[in-house]
Amino acid sequence: MDDAPPLPPPAIEQPASRQVSYGVITGRAARGTRFVFVAANGRVLASKPLRGRRFSLRVVLPLGDLRVRVTTVAGDGRRSSRTVRQVYGLPAAARPRFVRSRQDPVLARRLRALVRNYNGTAGFYVQSLTGEGSGAAWNAKAHFPAASTLKLAIAAAVLARHSGIPPPGSYVGGLLREMITVSDDAAANALEVWLAGSTYAGSQQVNSLMRSIGLVDSIMYGGYETTGAKRSAAAAKRTPLGIFARPKSVRADFGLARASEVRSLSGPIPVGVDEAPAFGVGKYTTAWDMASLWRALWLASGSRGPLRVAQPGITPVEARHLLWLTAHVRDVPKLDRVVGERRGVDVLHKAGWISQARHDTGLVFWRGGVFVAGVMTYRSWGIGSSSDVLAGRVASLTLEHFR
């Protein structure tokens, strides 16, 4: 009697290489398959009997870089496997879903005390994207010099136009990796040129994407400086006009702010301008806009939210790939300064800094869910590591509150 032919390996749809995964395992097995097993980095996570050929499992993946192996077993004992490499595991509890924002007065009071003690101008926005959607904000609509934070928006605009995930060795794929993981300015400029022929035209594409999802307090103003050249003193002092206009730095009356907080304790997280830094023409954004962009990307990774409606080119595949890139950012710790050292916690983020401003925005994952955070700081006489410390303390206190 001839031996039975080998069992063909399964076709795996999710997870996919160079993407994040929330533990959804789907695909199609060969005829005759009776069982399917899922393992990550050599540890079996789940098994399931099959009645047909399609399989769908939900597993709890370890956090971080993984090799996911799916093994199928036929009724006569034949086995076959397929491995997906370069998967970044995220908590199952952090799967995208809609939640309404709700101000948490206790968290708001504690975080605002931190930010008001910062020696400079700061703003923040944090919100749990799972659970009850609670969070807090202060000065979240104030304009800050954007620096490299808007490279996340450039990446989204590129993926909205590109057909599928750029191959790793391709021109666009290499530029995306360099722009996100090491914040390369030349790569960002090249991607804007790829988008529309010039950095100026490319920046308009980025602005259009932001406006399409309702983010009206950010401007991608041309490209990035790639030399040591600085604007002249006259240009720095020139009064900006039109959409680039800034109010002078004015601290809001804290008594009025507290009265407003009391009125909105049971409502959405209040966002506004409490103290606006004064700076010249250039890129700007807000803690609210960047937190909203992160939330939109997270929702898109589960085929939900405003990006899927306004930017059909950003499929769940592209969104999961962009999140995968941000999981490999190499940067001085900011939001992840404290929580990044904790077991079972992971931070996907994109920072930005220049001589007078330093920010970090991103998603903080733990086994119980995920929250979005944006912390922005500005100091006209020069920024320092105290900005990183503030971002780390905001993230740490928020995680402690939500866990």
N, C-alpha and C positions, 0 to 999 in steps of 0.2 A: 504494500500500500504506500503510495507516495505521500510525503509529508505535506501538510497544508501550507499554502503560501504565507509569507509573513503578513502580519496585520498592518495595513497602512497607518502611518501616524495621523493623529487628529489635526484638523485644520482649526487653528485658534484665531478667533476674532478679537477677543479681549482677554487679557491685556495685550498691548502692543509695545514693541521696542521704542525707546525714547519718548515714553509717555508716562504720566502718573497713572496710578490705578487705585480705586477705592475698594478693591477686592471682588469686582465682578469678573467672573470667568465664563466666557461663552465660546461656542464653536460647534464643530460638526465632527462626529466620529465615523469610522469606517463601518460598513455593514458587519453585523455579527458582534459588535461591541456590547458588553453587558455591564461593565463598570468603568467609572472614570475616577482618577485620583489627582489631586492637585498638591504640589509641593513648592515651597519657596526656599531657596538656598539650602536644599537638601532635606528640609523638614516637611513631612506630610501634614497638610492643613485640613484636608477634607476628602471624602470619598462619597460616591453616589451611584446607585444602580441606574442603568439606562433602559428605557423601553423602546425608544426610537434611536435616531442618530444624532439629534441635536442635544447639546448639554448646556446648562446654565447653572452656575453655582455662585454663592456669595460666601466669601471667606474673609477671615481677619488676617490681613497681611502684616508682616513686620514693617516698621517704618524704615524708609531708606532704600538704597539701591539693592535690587533683587534679581535673581534668576528664577523665573517661574516655569515649572515643569508640569506638563499635563500628560498623564499616563492613562492609556485605555487598555482594557482587558477584555478579550473575547470569551465566549462561553466555553471554549475548549482550552483556555489558559494562555493563548497567544497574547503577547503584549507589544505595545508600541508607545513611543513617547515623542514629544516635541518640547523644546525649551525656548522660552522667550527671554532674551537678555535685555539689560538696560531698562528695566522697569523700576519706577520709583513708587514704593508702597506708601499709601496714606490710609488713615483710619476709616473703617467702614462707617463709623458714626458721623464722618464728615462728608458723606455723599451729598451733592448739591440738592437743595430744596429751598423753597421760598419761606421767609419768615418776616413778620412785620417788625420794624424797629421800635424799641421801647426804652425810654430813658431809665437807667438804674440810678436812683438818687444817691445811694451809698457809694457806688463806684465813681459817680461823677464828682462827688465831694472830695474823695481821696485823690483822684487823678488831677483835679484842678488845683489842689493844694501843691502837688508836685510841680506842675507846670508854672504856676505863678511864682514859685521860688527860683525858677531858672533865671540866670543873669543874662537876659536878652529877651527877644521876642520868640514865643513858641505857640504852637497850636497842635491839637491832636483830635483824632476820631478813632474810637474803638467800638466794635459791635460783635456780639456772638452771632454767627451765621447759622447756628443750629440752636436747639432748645427754644427759648422764649424770645430770642432776638434782642436781648437787652444790651445796653451799652451806654456810652457817654461821649461828650465832645466839649471842646472849648476852643474858640478862635478857629474853628474848622473851615470857615469860608474866607479867611484872610489870604491874600495873595502873597506867596513866597517865591523867591527865585527858584525855578524848577530844577536846575542842574540836570543830573542824569536820571532823575525819577521818570521823566517822560520817555526814556528809552523803552519802557514797557509799552507805551502807546505806539511808538514806532514799530515795535515788534508785532503788535496786534494789527496795525495797518498793513504791514508786509504780509502777514499770514492771511489777512482778509483777501488780498489780491492774488497771492501765490496759489497754484493748484496743488493742494496736498502739502504734506510736510516736506520741506526741502531736504534732499538727500544729504547725509553728513559730509560728503566730500564736495558738495556743490558750492558754487559761488555764494548764493544767498544763504545756504545752510551754514557755511563757515562764518559769514558776517554776523548772522544772528547769534551764533554761539559766542563770538568775541564781544559783541555789543552787550549781551546780557551777563555772561559769566565774569568777564573782567572789565566791563563798562568801557570798552574801547570807543573813543570819540570818532576816530577815522572810520570805523566800521559803521557807526550810526550815520555819519554823513553819506557813506557809500550806499547805504540802504535807502536813504531819502532820495538820492539821485536815481537809484533803481526804480523807486516808486513813480517818479514823475519827471525825471530829466534834470533836476537841480535840487539843491538843498532847500531853496525857498519853496519851490512847487511841491516838493515832498512833504515839507512841514505843513502845507495847507491840506494835504491828504490826511495827515495825522490829526489836525484840528477838526477836519470834517468827521473823522471817526468819533472823536470825543463828543462833538455836538450831536451826532446821530443817536447817542445814548443819554443825552440830556446833561452832559458835563460842559458847562459854559464858563467856568472860571479857570480854564487852563489855556495857555497859548504855547505852541511849539514854534518858536520864532527863528526860522532858518536852521542852520547847522550848528556844530560845535567848533570851538577854537581848537586847532590841533597843533598850534605853536605857542610860544611864550608871549606872543603879542597880546596886549591888552587895549581896551578902548581908551581913547584919550580922556583927560580929565574933563574937557568940555562936553564930550559925549556922555560921560557918566553923570554930569550935573544937568543935562538938558531935560526940560520938563516934557515927559511923554504925553502923547495926545491920543484921543480916540480910545480904542479898546485897550491901549497900553497904559492908560492913566492909572495912577495910584494915589490913594489918599495919603496924607502925611501920617506919621506914626502917632496914633492917639490911643491911649488906654481907655477902655470903656469904664464908666462908673460902676464899681463893683456892687454898690447897693442896688442899682437898677438891674444889674445882671442877676443878682440873687433873687430879686422879685420875679424876674422872668422865669427863672428855674422853678420856683415854687408853683407858678401857674402851669408848668408843663411836666410836672412829675409823672403823671399817668399817661402822657402822650408820647409822640415820637421823640427821638433824640434831637434836641434843638441844635441847629447849626447856624452860625452867624459870624460876624467880624467883631472881635473884642479889642484887638490891638493889631494894627496893620503896619508892617515894616515899610519904610520908604526906600525905594531903590529905583534904578533907572530902567531904560528900555531893555527888554529881553524876555526869555522864556519865564513863564510863571505857572504855578499851579497851587492847589490847596490840599489840605489834609482830607477834606471831604471828597474832592474829585478823585484823588488817587485811591482812597479806600473804595470808592464806588467802582472804579475801573477794576480793581482786584476782585471785588464781589462779582462784577459782570463776567470776568474771565472764569472764575470758579463756577458760576452758574452755567456758563457755556460749556464747561467740561462735562456737564451732565445734560446737555441739550436743552438748557433753560435760559431764561433771562433776556435782557435787552439786546445783547450782542447777536444772539441767534436770530432776532427779528430784524434788527437794523443792518447787520453785516452778515448776510448768508454765507459769505466766503469763510467765516470762522466757524467751522464745524466742531463738534466735540473733540475730534481727533486733533485739530490744530490747537484748540484750547488746552487739551491735556499735554500737548508737546510744549507749549509755551510755559506751562507750570513746571514741566520737567526741567526746562532750561533754568528757571529761577531757583530750582532746588539745588543747582550746582554753582550758584554765585560764589565767587571767592572775594571776600571783602572783610574789612575790619569789623568785628562784631558790633552790632547796634541793637536792633530789636532782639536779636539772639544773644546778646551779651550775657544775660543771666539764664534765660529759659533754654537757650541752646545747649547748656550743660546738663539739663535735666533729662533723666531717662524717660523715654516715651513721649518726647516733645520734639517737634520739628518746625522749622521756620523757613518759608519760601518768601523771598523778599528781593527788592531792588532799591538800593540807596542812591543818594545823589549828594554831591558836596562841591562847594566852591569856597573861596577864602572867607566869605561872609555868611554862608548858609550851609547847613548840613541836615539831611533828612533820611528817614527810612520808612518804607511802607511795605506791607506784605500780609501774609496769612500765617497764623500760628496754629499748628495742629497738635492735638493731644488725643488720647484714646477716647475722650468723651465728646469730641467735636472739633470745631475750628472757629477762630475769631479773626476779624480783619483789623488791622491797626495801621494808622498813619501818624507819624510824629515829625513835625517840622520845626526848625529852629533858625533864627537869624540874629546876627550880632554885627553891627556896622564896623566895630573895631577889630573884628576877626573872630573866627569860630574855633572851637577846640574840642577836646575829648569829652567835655562836659555834655555836649550834645548827644554823644553816643551813650553816656551814662544815663541821661534822661530817657532816651528811647528804650534802653534796657530796663529801666525801672518801671516805665509805663507798661511794657509788655509783661514783666514779671508780676506786677500788682494785679493786672487784668487777668492773667492766667490763674493766679491764686484765688481770685474772686469767683471765676467761672468753674473751677474744678470742684 
